[in-house]
């Protein structure tokens, strides 16, 4: 697993990944999660590209960029952080977040299944992963400007 990500679904389905994310979400909020790769900056940039009005994600992108600039790790994370910032986790654990992310994805992809914000969580989870795998928001990720550059 990655911080603020899921990794690709090489084996299994979005439904199966969703069940795993729900299992993790039931752990205590202060449970530490260690990722296998340091992809935090790109994962936060992806989360921001999908949901650009999420100020908590924007602040965390800036934090991660600064951590890496200083040569520091961004890990570990906690279940609580993942529950509030990870779009994959949020889709599976919050109907409100699922609806919002469904609408954001509809805006990006035009997928009619997502237009009313009432799509099944596993469909939204699968689309979140597909959009990432297909690099459909790469330009937005690459053009992210940290807080220092925005001032």
N, C-alpha and C positions, 0 to 999 in steps of 0.2 A: 504494500500500500504506500501511497505517496502523501505527503502533507498537502492538504487541500485538493487532493486528486483521488483517483482510483486505480490508475493504470489501465491498460487496454483490456478488453474482454476477449482474450485469446480463446479461452474455453469457458463455456457457460453462457448464460443469457443475462440480459438486464434484470430479469426477475430474480435470478439467483444472486446476482451482485447486490440487488436491493435488499434481499433477506439478510445478507451478510452485513450491510451497512446498518440495518435496523438492529441487528445483534450488537454491533459495536456501540450504537447509540444508547443502549441500555446499561452500559458500564458507568461507574461514577464519573462525573464531569471532570474531576481532577486526574483521572487515569491518563498516564503518559502514553503517547503513541509515537513510536520511532519509525521513520520511513526508511525505505531501502535505497532511495536516491535523493539527491539534493536538487529537486526540481521546484522548490517552493516559489521562487520568483515567477517562473513561467506559469505555474498553477494559479497563483494569485492574479497574474495578468490575464489569464484566461477567464477566471471568475469575474474580473472587472469588465472584460470585453463583453461577456454575456449579460452582465447586470451593471451597467456603468453608473447607475444612480445609487449604488450601495456604498455609502461613505465608509462603513466599517471595513469593507474589502479594500477600498482605495487606501485607507490608512495602513492596512496590513501589507499591501504591495510596497508602499514606501518604506515601512519598517524592514521588510525582507530585503529590499534593494540595499538599504543602509547596512544591514547585518552582513550581507555578502561583500559589500564594498570594503568593510572593515576586516574581512577574512574570517568572520564568525559564522557559525552554523545557525540555521533557523530551526533546528530540531532539538529536542522533541516538541511535539504538539500535545494538546490534550483533547480528550473527547469533547469537552465544553467548547474549545476553539473550533473544532471540526463541525460541531453541531451549529455554530453560529456563522461560520465562514465558508465551509466547503459546499459548493452547489450540489454535488452528488448526494451528500449526506442530507442536506436541507430538503431536497426533493422527496426523499424517502421518509422524512420524519416530521414534516410540516406541510399541511394542506395549503396554507397560505403561501409559503415559499414555492411549493410545487406549482400553484396557479400562476404566481408571478413569473417564475422561470419559464413556464410553458408559454406565456405571452411574449417574453423576451425572445425565446427561440422561434416563435411564429414570426416575429418581426424580422429576424435574421434569415430564416429559411423559407418563409411563406407556406410552411406545412399546415394544411387546413385542419389536421387533427389536433393542432395546438391552439387554434385561434380563439377558443372561448375560455381558455385558462382552466378547463376542467378535465384535462387528459389524465389518464391513469399514471401514477407515479413511475411505474416501470417503463412506460413509453417515453416519458420526459427524461428519465435517466438514460435510456438508450440513445435518445437524440442528443443529450448533452455530450455523451461519449463520441457519437458519430461526428458532431460538429468539431470536436477537438481533434479526432483522428483525421478528418478531412481538411484540417487547417482552414476552416471557413472564417475564422476571426483572426488569422495570423497578422493581417495588416494592423488591426486594432491593438493586438498584443505588442507588435514591434514598435508602434508609435507611442506607447505609453510614456508619459512624461512624469518623473517623480516630483514630489512636492517642491524640492529645491529648484527645479527647472520651471515650475509653474508660477513661482513667486515673482 
